[in-house]
Amino acid sequence: MALAQKNERIDLRIEDSQKDLLVYAASLRHQKLSAFVLASALREAEDLVADKAHFQLPQAQWKAFCIALDRPAKEIPALKKLFQGRSIFHE
C-alpha cells in the first residue's frame, strides 16, 4: 500500500509559551511536534464535523421525529414525472 504524499503546508505564528506547551505535550505522546499538532487538529476537526452530523433530542421530540421518519412518503406528481424523464447524466 503506497502512502499518500504530503505536499501541503500550514504555517502558524504562535507565542513561545504556546510552542513550549505543544512541544512538551508532543513529547508526552512520543511524537514529533508536527505529527502531534496535525493529529490534534484532525481529531478536533472530526469532532466538530461529527457534531454537525449527530444530534440529540429530548424524548418527546425524538418520538415525534421517529414517527415522521416512519410515515409513508408523500407522492409528488411533478417530482415523479421529473425522475421518469431522461437524466442529463445519460446524454
N, CA, C and O atoms as a GROMACS GRO file, in nm:
protein
  364
    1MET      N    1   0.084  -0.117   0.000
    1MET     CA    2   0.000   0.000   0.000
    1MET      C    3   0.089   0.124   0.000
    1MET      O    4   0.174   0.139   0.088
    2ALA      N    5   0.070   0.212  -0.097
    2ALA     CA    6   0.151   0.332  -0.108
    2ALA      C    7   0.096   0.441  -0.015
    2ALA      O    8  -0.025   0.458  -0.003
    3LEU      N    9   0.185   0.512   0.048
    3LEU     CA   10   0.144   0.622   0.134
    3LEU      C   11   0.118   0.746   0.051
    3LEU      O   12   0.190   0.773  -0.045
    4ALA      N   13   0.018   0.821   0.087
    4ALA     CA   14  -0.011   0.945   0.016
    4ALA      C   15   0.101   1.045   0.044
    4ALA      O   16   0.149   1.057   0.157
    5GLN      N   17   0.140   1.115  -0.060
    5GLN     CA   18   0.246   1.213  -0.044
    5GLN      C   19   0.191   1.339   0.021
    5GLN      O   20   0.086   1.389  -0.019
    6LYS      N   21   0.260   1.389   0.119
    6LYS     CA   22   0.220   1.513   0.185
    6LYS      C   23   0.286   1.629   0.112
    6LYS      O   24   0.408   1.644   0.113
    7ASN      N   25   0.203   1.709   0.048
    7ASN     CA   26   0.260   1.820  -0.028
    7ASN      C   27   0.199   1.955   0.009
    7ASN      O   28   0.227   2.056  -0.056
    8GLU      N   29   0.116   1.957   0.112
    8GLU     CA   30   0.058   2.083   0.158
    8GLU      C   31   0.122   2.122   0.291
    8GLU      O   32   0.165   2.036   0.369
    9ARG      N   33   0.128   2.252   0.314
    9ARG     CA   34   0.193   2.302   0.434
    9ARG      C   35   0.104   2.406   0.500
    9ARG      O   36   0.039   2.485   0.431
   10ILE      N   37   0.103   2.407   0.631
   10ILE     CA   38   0.032   2.509   0.708
   10ILE      C   39   0.134   2.576   0.800
   10ILE      O   40   0.205   2.508   0.874
   11ASP      N   41   0.142   2.707   0.794
   11ASP     CA   42   0.234   2.781   0.880
   11ASP      C   43   0.154   2.849   0.991
   11ASP      O   44   0.046   2.904   0.965
   12LEU      N   45   0.205   2.844   1.112
   12LEU     CA   46   0.139   2.906   1.226
   12LEU      C   47   0.235   3.002   1.295
   12LEU      O   48   0.354   2.976   1.306
   13ARG      N   49   0.181   3.111   1.339
   13ARG     CA   50   0.258   3.203   1.423
   13ARG      C   51   0.203   3.190   1.564
   13ARG      O   52   0.085   3.217   1.589
   14ILE      N   53   0.289   3.150   1.656
   14ILE     CA   54   0.245   3.130   1.794
   14ILE      C   55   0.347   3.190   1.890
   14ILE      O   56   0.461   3.220   1.852
   15GLU      N   57   0.304   3.207   2.013
   15GLU     CA   58   0.392   3.259   2.117
   15GLU      C   59   0.487   3.148   2.163
   15GLU      O   60   0.458   3.029   2.150
   16ASP      N   61   0.601   3.190   2.217
   16ASP     CA   62   0.699   3.092   2.266
   16ASP      C   63   0.637   2.998   2.368
   16ASP      O   64   0.662   2.877   2.364
   17SER      N   65   0.555   3.051   2.459
   17SER     CA   66   0.495   2.967   2.563
   17SER      C   67   0.399   2.865   2.504
   17SER      O   68   0.387   2.753   2.555
   18GLN      N   69   0.329   2.902   2.395
   18GLN     CA   70   0.239   2.808   2.330
   18GLN      C   71   0.318   2.696   2.263
   18GLN      O   72   0.279   2.579   2.270
   19LYS      N   73   0.428   2.732   2.199
   19LYS     CA   74   0.511   2.629   2.135
   19LYS      C   75   0.571   2.537   2.240
   19LYS      O   76   0.576   2.416   2.222
   20ASP      N   77   0.617   2.596   2.350
   20ASP     CA   78   0.674   2.513   2.457
   20ASP      C   79   0.572   2.411   2.508
   20ASP      O   80   0.607   2.295   2.531
   21LEU      N   81   0.448   2.453   2.524
   21LEU     CA   82   0.343   2.362   2.570
   21LEU      C   83   0.319   2.251   2.468
   21LEU      O   84   0.306   2.135   2.505
   22LEU      N   85   0.313   2.288   2.340
   22LEU     CA   86   0.291   2.188   2.236
   22LEU      C   87   0.408   2.089   2.227
   22LEU      O   88   0.387   1.969   2.211
   23VAL      N   89   0.529   2.139   2.237
   23VAL     CA   90   0.646   2.051   2.233
   23VAL      C   91   0.644   1.954   2.350
   23VAL      O   92   0.672   1.835   2.334
   24TYR      N   93   0.610   2.005   2.468
   24TYR     CA   94   0.604   1.919   2.586
   24TYR      C   95   0.495   1.813   2.569
   24TYR      O   96   0.518   1.695   2.597
   25ALA      N   97   0.377   1.855   2.523
   25ALA     CA   98   0.266   1.760   2.504
   25ALA      C   99   0.304   1.654   2.400
   25ALA      O  100   0.274   1.536   2.419
   26ALA      N  101   0.368   1.695   2.294
   26ALA     CA  102   0.412   1.600   2.191
   26ALA      C  103   0.510   1.499   2.249
   26ALA      O  104   0.505   1.381   2.216
   27SER      N  105   0.598   1.547   2.336
   27SER     CA  106   0.697   1.456   2.396
   27SER      C  107   0.628   1.354   2.487
   27SER      O  108   0.674   1.240   2.499
   28LEU      N  109   0.519   1.394   2.550
   28LEU     CA  110   0.445   1.300   2.636
   28LEU      C  111   0.382   1.188   2.553
   28LEU      O  112   0.362   1.077   2.603
   29ARG      N  113   0.352   1.217   2.429
   29ARG     CA  114   0.296   1.117   2.338
   29ARG      C  115   0.404   1.049   2.255
   29ARG      O  116   0.373   0.962   2.173
   30HIS      N  117   0.528   1.087   2.275
   30HIS     CA  118   0.640   1.034   2.198
   30HIS      C  119   0.621   1.060   2.048
   30HIS      O  120   0.643   0.972   1.965
   31GLN      N  121   0.580   1.183   2.017
   31GLN     CA  122   0.558   1.222   1.878
   31GLN      C  123   0.641   1.346   1.846
   31GLN      O  124   0.679   1.422   1.934
   32LYS      N  125   0.667   1.362   1.718
   32LYS     CA  126   0.728   1.488   1.673
   32LYS      C  127   0.621   1.596   1.684
   32LYS      O  128   0.502   1.567   1.680
   33LEU      N  129   0.665   1.719   1.696
   33LEU     CA  130   0.572   1.831   1.713
   33LEU      C  131   0.470   1.837   1.600
   33LEU      O  132   0.350   1.850   1.625
   34SER      N  133   0.516   1.828   1.476
   34SER     CA  134   0.423   1.841   1.362
   34SER      C  135   0.320   1.728   1.362
   34SER      O  136   0.204   1.751   1.331
   35ALA      N  137   0.362   1.606   1.396
   35ALA     CA  138   0.269   1.494   1.400
   35ALA      C  139   0.165   1.513   1.511
   35ALA      O  140   0.048   1.482   1.493
   36PHE      N  141   0.211   1.565   1.625
   36PHE     CA  142   0.120   1.588   1.737
   36PHE      C  143   0.018   1.696   1.702
   36PHE      O  144  -0.102   1.680   1.727
   37VAL      N  145   0.065   1.806   1.645
   37VAL     CA  146  -0.026   1.917   1.609
   37VAL      C  147  -0.125   1.872   1.503
   37VAL      O  148  -0.244   1.903   1.513
   38LEU      N  149  -0.079   1.798   1.403
   38LEU     CA  150  -0.168   1.750   1.298
   38LEU      C  151  -0.273   1.655   1.355
   38LEU      O  152  -0.392   1.670   1.326
   39ALA      N  153  -0.232   1.559   1.435
   39ALA     CA  154  -0.326   1.462   1.493
   39ALA      C  155  -0.428   1.533   1.581
   39ALA      O  156  -0.547   1.501   1.577
   40SER      N  157  -0.383   1.629   1.661
   40SER     CA  158  -0.474   1.703   1.749
   40SER      C  159  -0.574   1.786   1.670
   40SER      O  160  -0.692   1.790   1.703
   41ALA      N  161  -0.526   1.853   1.566
   41ALA     CA  162  -0.614   1.935   1.483
   41ALA      C  163  -0.715   1.849   1.408
   41ALA      O  164  -0.832   1.886   1.397
   42LEU      N  165  -0.671   1.735   1.356
   42LEU     CA  166  -0.762   1.646   1.285
   42LEU      C  167  -0.869   1.588   1.378
   42LEU      O  168  -0.985   1.578   1.340
   43ARG      N  169  -0.829   1.552   1.499
   43ARG     CA  170  -0.924   1.499   1.597
   43ARG      C  171  -1.030   1.605   1.630
   43ARG      O  172  -1.149   1.574   1.639
   44GLU      N  173  -0.988   1.729   1.648
   44GLU     CA  174  -1.081   1.839   1.676
   44GLU      C  175  -1.174   1.862   1.557
   44GLU      O  176  -1.294   1.883   1.575
   45ALA      N  177  -1.118   1.859   1.436
   45ALA     CA  178  -1.199   1.879   1.315
   45ALA      C  179  -1.303   1.767   1.300
   45ALA      O  180  -1.418   1.794   1.267
   46GLU      N  181  -1.263   1.643   1.324
   46GLU     CA  182  -1.356   1.530   1.314
   46GLU      C  183  -1.468   1.542   1.416
   46GLU      O  184  -1.584   1.513   1.385
   47ASP      N  185  -1.435   1.584   1.538
   47ASP     CA  186  -1.537   1.603   1.642
   47ASP      C  187  -1.635   1.712   1.601
   47ASP      O  188  -1.756   1.697   1.618
   48LEU      N  189  -1.584   1.821   1.547
   48LEU     CA  190  -1.669   1.933   1.505
   48LEU      C  191  -1.763   1.890   1.393
   48LEU      O  192  -1.882   1.923   1.395
   49VAL      N  193  -1.710   1.818   1.295
   49VAL     CA  194  -1.792   1.771   1.183
   49VAL      C  195  -1.894   1.670   1.233
   49VAL      O  196  -2.009   1.672   1.189
   50ALA      N  197  -1.856   1.581   1.324
   50ALA     CA  198  -1.948   1.482   1.378
   50ALA      C  199  -2.063   1.550   1.452
   50ALA      O  200  -2.176   1.504   1.448
   51ASP      N  201  -2.034   1.660   1.520
   51ASP     CA  202  -2.139   1.734   1.590
   51ASP      C  203  -2.243   1.788   1.493
   51ASP      O  204  -2.359   1.805   1.530
   52LYS      N  205  -2.203   1.813   1.370
   52LYS     CA  206  -2.297   1.861   1.270
   52LYS      C  207  -2.379   1.746   1.213
   52LYS      O  208  -2.488   1.769   1.160
   53ALA      N  209  -2.330   1.624   1.222
   53ALA     CA  210  -2.398   1.509   1.165
   53ALA      C  211  -2.482   1.433   1.269
   53ALA      O  212  -2.576   1.363   1.232
   54HIS      N  213  -2.450   1.446   1.395
   54HIS     CA  214  -2.519   1.375   1.502
   54HIS      C  215  -2.588   1.477   1.592
   54HIS      O  216  -2.532   1.583   1.622
   55PHE      N  217  -2.707   1.444   1.636
   55PHE     CA  218  -2.777   1.535   1.724
   55PHE      C  219  -2.859   1.456   1.825
   55PHE      O  220  -2.885   1.338   1.807
   56GLN      N  221  -2.898   1.522   1.931
   56GLN     CA  222  -2.979   1.460   2.035
   56GLN      C  223  -3.105   1.544   2.053
   56GLN      O  224  -3.102   1.667   2.040
   57LEU      N  225  -3.212   1.478   2.083
   57LEU     CA  226  -3.339   1.545   2.107
   57LEU      C  227  -3.397   1.498   2.240
   57LEU      O  228  -3.371   1.386   2.283
   58PRO      N  229  -3.474   1.583   2.305
   58PRO     CA  230  -3.547   1.536   2.423
   58PRO      C  231  -3.641   1.421   2.382
   58PRO      O  232  -3.679   1.411   2.265
   59GLN      N  233  -3.679   1.336   2.477
   59GLN     CA  234  -3.756   1.215   2.448
   59GLN      C  235  -3.880   1.242   2.364
   59GLN      O  236  -3.904   1.171   2.267
   60ALA      N  237  -3.960   1.342   2.399
   60ALA     CA  238  -4.083   1.370   2.325
   60ALA      C  239  -4.054   1.410   2.180
   60ALA      O  240  -4.122   1.366   2.088
   61GLN      N  241  -3.953   1.494   2.162
   61GLN     CA  242  -3.918   1.536   2.026
   61GLN      C  243  -3.859   1.420   1.946
   61GLN      O  244  -3.880   1.410   1.825
   62TRP      N  245  -3.785   1.331   2.013
   62TRP     CA  246  -3.729   1.214   1.945
   62TRP      C  247  -3.841   1.123   1.894
   62TRP      O  248  -3.836   1.074   1.781
   63LYS      N  249  -3.943   1.101   1.979
   63LYS     CA  250  -4.056   1.018   1.936
   63LYS      C  251  -4.126   1.080   1.816
   63LYS      O  252  -4.159   1.010   1.721
   64ALA      N  253  -4.150   1.211   1.819
   64ALA     CA  254  -4.215   1.279   1.708
   64ALA      C  255  -4.129   1.270   1.582
   64ALA      O  256  -4.181   1.252   1.472
   65PHE      N  257  -4.000   1.281   1.598
   65PHE     CA  258  -3.907   1.270   1.485
   65PHE      C  259  -3.914   1.130   1.423
   65PHE      O  260  -3.922   1.117   1.300
   66CYS      N  261  -3.913   1.027   1.506
   66CYS     CA  262  -3.920   0.889   1.457
   66CYS      C  263  -4.052   0.862   1.387
   66CYS      O  264  -4.055   0.794   1.285
   67ILE      N  265  -4.162   0.914   1.441
   67ILE     CA  266  -4.293   0.898   1.378
   67ILE      C  267  -4.291   0.962   1.239
   67ILE      O  268  -4.342   0.904   1.143
   68ALA      N  269  -4.233   1.080   1.229
   68ALA     CA  270  -4.225   1.150   1.100
   68ALA      C  271  -4.141   1.069   1.001
   68ALA      O  272  -4.176   1.061   0.884
   69LEU      N  273  -4.032   1.010   1.047
   69LEU     CA  274  -3.947   0.929   0.959
   69LEU      C  275  -4.018   0.803   0.911
   69LEU      O  276  -3.997   0.759   0.798
   70ASP      N  277  -4.102   0.746   0.996
   70ASP     CA  278  -4.170   0.621   0.963
   70ASP      C  279  -4.294   0.640   0.875
   70ASP      O  280  -4.346   0.543   0.821
   71ARG      N  281  -4.341   0.764   0.861
   71ARG     CA  282  -4.458   0.790   0.778
   71ARG      C  283  -4.428   0.757   0.633
   71ARG      O  284  -4.316   0.776   0.587
   72PRO      N  285  -4.527   0.706   0.560
   72PRO     CA  286  -4.505   0.682   0.417
   72PRO      C  287  -4.472   0.813   0.346
   72PRO      O  288  -4.520   0.921   0.384
   73ALA      N  289  -4.391   0.801   0.244
   73ALA     CA  290  -4.353   0.920   0.168
   73ALA      C  291  -4.474   0.976   0.092
   73ALA      O  292  -4.560   0.900   0.047
   74LYS      N  293  -4.479   1.108   0.081
   74LYS     CA  294  -4.584   1.172   0.002
   74LYS      C  295  -4.550   1.156  -0.145
   74LYS      O  296  -4.434   1.169  -0.185
   75GLU      N  297  -4.650   1.129  -0.224
   75GLU     CA  298  -4.626   1.122  -0.368
   75GLU      C  299  -4.645   1.261  -0.425
   75GLU      O  300  -4.750   1.324  -0.410
   76ILE      N  301  -4.541   1.308  -0.492
   76ILE     CA  302  -4.544   1.441  -0.554
   76ILE      C  303  -4.538   1.420  -0.704
   76ILE      O  304  -4.433   1.386  -0.758
   77PRO      N  305  -4.652   1.441  -0.774
   77PRO     CA  306  -4.658   1.411  -0.917
   77PRO      C  307  -4.548   1.478  -0.999
   77PRO      O  308  -4.490   1.414  -1.087
   78ALA      N  309  -4.519   1.602  -0.973
   78ALA     CA  310  -4.417   1.673  -1.051
   78ALA      C  311  -4.279   1.609  -1.031
   78ALA      O  312  -4.201   1.599  -1.125
   79LEU      N  313  -4.251   1.567  -0.909
   79LEU     CA  314  -4.123   1.504  -0.880
   79LEU      C  315  -4.115   1.365  -0.945
   79LEU      O  316  -4.011   1.326  -0.998
   80LYS      N  317  -4.226   1.292  -0.940
   80LYS     CA  318  -4.232   1.161  -1.004
   80LYS      C  319  -4.207   1.174  -1.154
   80LYS      O  320  -4.134   1.095  -1.213
   81LYS      N  321  -4.268   1.275  -1.215
   81LYS     CA  322  -4.250   1.299  -1.359
   81LYS      C  323  -4.105   1.333  -1.390
   81LYS      O  324  -4.049   1.287  -1.489
   82LEU      N  325  -4.045   1.414  -1.304
   82LEU     CA  326  -3.905   1.454  -1.324
   82LEU      C  327  -3.813   1.331  -1.327
   82LEU      O  328  -3.724   1.322  -1.412
   83PHE      N  329  -3.834   1.238  -1.235
   83PHE     CA  330  -3.747   1.121  -1.227
   83PHE      C  331  -3.776   1.016  -1.334
   83PHE      O  332  -3.695   0.927  -1.357
   84GLN      N  333  -3.890   1.026  -1.399
   84GLN     CA  334  -3.920   0.934  -1.508
   84GLN      C  335  -3.854   0.978  -1.638
   84GLN      O  336  -3.838   0.898  -1.730
   85GLY      N  337  -3.816   1.104  -1.645
   85GLY     CA  338  -3.751   1.156  -1.766
   85GLY      C  339  -3.607   1.112  -1.775
   85GLY      O  340  -3.553   1.052  -1.682
   86ARG      N  341  -3.546   1.144  -1.885
   86ARG     CA  342  -3.405   1.110  -1.909
   86ARG      C  343  -3.314   1.203  -1.827
   86ARG      O  344  -3.336   1.324  -1.823
   87SER      N  345  -3.216   1.146  -1.765
   87SER     CA  346  -3.122   1.223  -1.684
   87SER      C  347  -3.021   1.294  -1.774
   87SER      O  348  -2.984   1.243  -1.880
   88ILE      N  349  -2.977   1.410  -1.733
   88ILE     CA  350  -2.873   1.480  -1.809
   88ILE      C  351  -2.741   1.404  -1.805
   88ILE      O  352  -2.653   1.428  -1.888
   89PHE      N  353  -2.726   1.313  -1.709
   89PHE     CA  354  -2.603   1.235  -1.698
   89PHE      C  355  -2.598   1.118  -1.796
   89PHE      O  356  -2.493   1.055  -1.810
   90HIS      N  357  -2.707   1.089  -1.862
   90HIS     CA  358  -2.712   0.978  -1.956
   90HIS      C  359  -2.703   1.024  -2.101
   90HIS      O  360  -2.716   0.944  -2.193
   91GLU      N  361  -2.680   1.151  -2.121
   91GLU     CA  362  -2.672   1.202  -2.258
   91GLU      C  363  -2.534   1.190  -2.314
   91GLU      O  364  -2.510   1.229  -2.428
   0.00000   0.00000   0.00000
